[in-house]
Amino acid sequence: MNSPHRQEASLLGALFSGRGQRVSRAELARLAQIPSAELETRLAPYLDAGYPIEFHPQGGVSLREPSDIWSAEEILGRCPGLPEGPAWDPLLLAETASTNDVARDQARRGARAGFVVAAGCQTRGRGRMGRAWESPPERGLYVSILLRPDFPIAQVGRLTSLASVAAVDAVETLSGLRPRIKWPNDLLLDGKKLAGLLIETEPAGPRIAFAVIGIGINLRHAAADFSPEIRPLATSLYLVTGRLFRRADLLVSLLQAMEHRLKEPFDSVREAWAASSLNLGQQVTLTTARGEKHGQVLGLDESGALLLRAPSGEIEIITAGDMRAV
């Protein structure tokens, strides 16, 4: 698979940091560690791809607001990763069956933590329990992130909580709106589904060999982009705000949020989850593999599992299920 060009990524990262302003040629050359005379040649493919890059005769280079285009170099340049966190390795595809499948296959081939695959559309996108995830072209962010956490498999719920909170953070950074988290893996705005997560893991004995965090966020959907069955239940940032956000901006916000949350102790993630929870304190019914459970949502335990106070007063630990408010 093609990896991003690091020097070009540095150039795009600097231009996005100063979006709308001129960046000196000397500064760009220094950041990319290339001769100043090579700037036009290195940036020409991105100009051809539609990035509104301007070379000013009196000196400097600037970037106007781009359309909904993206490149691996843009993502890497804007989100290079932190020294103590994963170094992101983005792969952008026009189309794939499932980004989770791509990430899982690469994980089995030895891909390191931080591999990220996003697609313009998915032909067989999926959610929990084999449900389909509608992925029309260039409407949503369909992305999977590979991690290799040092967790026992019993703590996989931590990843779902962390990814949910990071997705909420990313949406808020982009739009100013903070979705609510419906356990275990949905994000809602105005009572409708904005996003869903699918966490898939592969064990190595009692621990996690790798985890693939699949996230689908409805970004640019009009109502007609949803199937008739889904339309009454789903929403998008465009439908809520009237704004057509760039997928690249959301992906960058998501990776930055993941960096931040991965550094935190899980207690901080639990607090953030509770602050965004749709059902905390509510009476709910859970459909689980062991039948229906009824009770009040108390929060998450140390493993990321749901704590439910049953009518008897007993505290039950729920690791999977579908929830509905009573």
Steps between C-alpha positions, in 0.01 A plus 500: 500500500618851423608701802469879517789711378642647819650816351181587314308428820715756681423757229125443516505497879666841508259643243197371692638639826512842336190450286415825322836658585828512315774268619851595396678280252798483732283369785333239279836385366638475853205296628511258206881493489506566126649778286269799459520458122319163528184637665298544181593152376416331831166678536394476134316164538287643781423813303393274212285296742306813594677643803476881459871573546628840389862593428532874546739689270609727786581199715328234706248222443142487629209259512139611467212295641499166312196312377420150627817343367760318703834329477708285729761776501246753628391270783856416601618860471220630720507209743852357525437338839662554838831350619322306776209390277446318172665645189215511251538320168199602288373318194213659307297289256236607252297188577530181696271228630574579866772713656498266801585209272791691347636597843461146635680350199785747537521429873544130428779591258681688775378859457591708800270688732391826340409358161187683385285417199217722380286457192281721285236229515452144621314235306458271803530731798377341820414576856446286807330160477545484122281803429575698185648849524386715210807661343403709195788659306661809651225557754644366823827429671559125481823423682673221691790548740740222597624491859707247689402579859663332796162389637365166615214393275262546794556877478399541137209716616756771577568538128131545418468768766820676395409495130148625573632793702764582236232501229287734710803726551570505126144594406500777760834637376371510144145621551463631853234234567559225754311177424371271772628145538244221498667191642674309364595657170264767362530879490174695482412860415146626552397143583619359167802287417799699381774240534573141588806304610609143443795375708650171382785332686728202455630333816846378585427271791331706771612831349414700187729447203340788317178698486333660199283799585250559221315831505232625263384862537221647287651825381363630169183291460179657378182321604478329159844342555351272767287202408126536578539258793785697657386853415272555803771378737818659364646846467818669380696809588376656177136435592551649847720799412444564129879497453701268275805415705812343347560134576872571539432758772290248692760226461776730628283598797429134571865395497596793721223408742619139503853616583367703791275229641761224463733699727241531775436257786180307448334679792513822295350322200221365722425851627482633144278208400265569792481869407388407147290195584141503375380243752696555821257481792213386278288189531569284195441159351798312360471215254797271565607149411356393836163661444356835596641698791325792667642763727666837548823592319765584759805545276800294395726277705881483478481265200264726304197276557161651583379505860126443536305512826229235473158545667623271778781746576766263371769658278538312173796527264399505132762466228276491190142565406249736341353772717170683499362746749195395699 
